[in-house]
Every structure is written in structure tokens, then in C-alpha cells.
């Protein structure tokens, strides 16, 4: 039996994440997670359907998320990107969410929800 | 050798310093390859190489072009820029070596992984550079073998 993937909506609900855009895409299942602030690292190692946890909030993260077919990006420490980045993500269909937790805490809680990150 | 009519090609212009549009050419290349049904693992490698090459132009050059080609045998990505060039290519190829500014590093660039990532994901990779003039990368990813 394959376990059902947790969706972004379920994760957002369980961890009180604020949805900044892409609310219509939250039913997408999360395949795994990747936590990193280095874009070369994410480009090389994140996988399709991963949730990406980062403190980077500039607009280039959207291009990285599109290229890697990331399920969604969660910003940590309560950080929020500017309107231009949110608009770009909305246009590209990438959900952006934000958490008041640190990257360590958020990654741990996502792991507890069953989102793992084996490469 | 594939004949000319078997070759798809497209040119992309990249503007140095434009971090807003940075990555868009790579996304388009990825979409084209997806559209013609190229294997996902090949697309993954092309996307990494194209993104890193595009970001290098945005970070270090005034402007540049990506000449993207696909034929039945291989995908070619030639990236040429007008810019500062690379003083020591051997050092630039070493993982962890970067000349990025503090500001770029804060944005999550300048990990010194760009050129090594491109090489790792290419079947053939050549780099030539003239200090004060610019840099040229020639990347080939073959379609009939998975690396």
C-alpha cells in the first residue's frame, strides 16, 4: 500500500502557514522537502514535487522553483517577499507560503507530518 | 551529423544585472524540451547547466546570449557574454571558489558551485575567456545516454 502524499493545504493548516499566493494549487501532493538558501544547491539537489524551505525572498527563487517543479516555497522567520515576487510566483503557478518558525523548526515539523527528504 | 533541417534552434538575450528576469531563458529552454518529449533526466541536467550559465551572465557580465540547439543526437547550449571575463579559469572551476560580491552571496548566489555544476551535468564542456572582454561556454548534453 502506498501512503497518500500530504498536500500543501494540509501542511499549511497543521503548521499555521500563511498563504501568500497560489492558493488554487494547494491540493498538490508534497513529494519531499529541501531546506537551503543557496540557489546552486537547490538547483542541483531539490527534486520535483519537493517543498522548499528557505529564507531567500527575492524574485529569482521563482525561476528556481519553476525549473525544479517545486510544489511550493515556504519562507521562514516570518519573512515575506515583495509584491513583484508574489506576482511572478502567482503567474508561474508556484505557491508561496510563510512561517514564523525558523528553518530548523519548520523542517522538523514537516518531517513529523511525514514529509521526508531522502535524496 | 544531423542535417540542418533536423535542428531546432533558438537564441536568448540575457541582460547583466537583471535579477528579476534571471532564469527565464532557462525556464523557456526547459519548456521547449518538455514540449518535444525529451527524457526527464536529460531535462534535469540541461536545466541545471542552463540556469547556472544564465546566472553567471546576470551576475558578472553586461549582456550575453544563449544559443540553444536540439538535434536528434544532442542538445547544445552556447553562452557568450560581454563582460569582465575570468582571470583564472582553473580556479573558477574549483568547487567553492567564487568572486561574487557580498550582496550576491546574501541572495544565495556565489556558492562557487556554478561552473562545477555545469561541468558535472554536461557530456562535453568547454570554457574560454578573455579578461575584460567576455566568456564563452559550450555545453553539449547527449540525448542517447544518461550520465
Interface residues (C-beta under 8 A of the other chain):
Chain A: X37 X38 X39 X40 X41 X43 X44 X54 X56 X58 X59 X60 X62 X63 X64 X66 X67 X68 X84 X88
Chain B: X19 X20 X22 X23 X24 X26 X27 X30 X47 X48 X51 X52 X55 X107 X108 X109 X111 X113 X114 X117
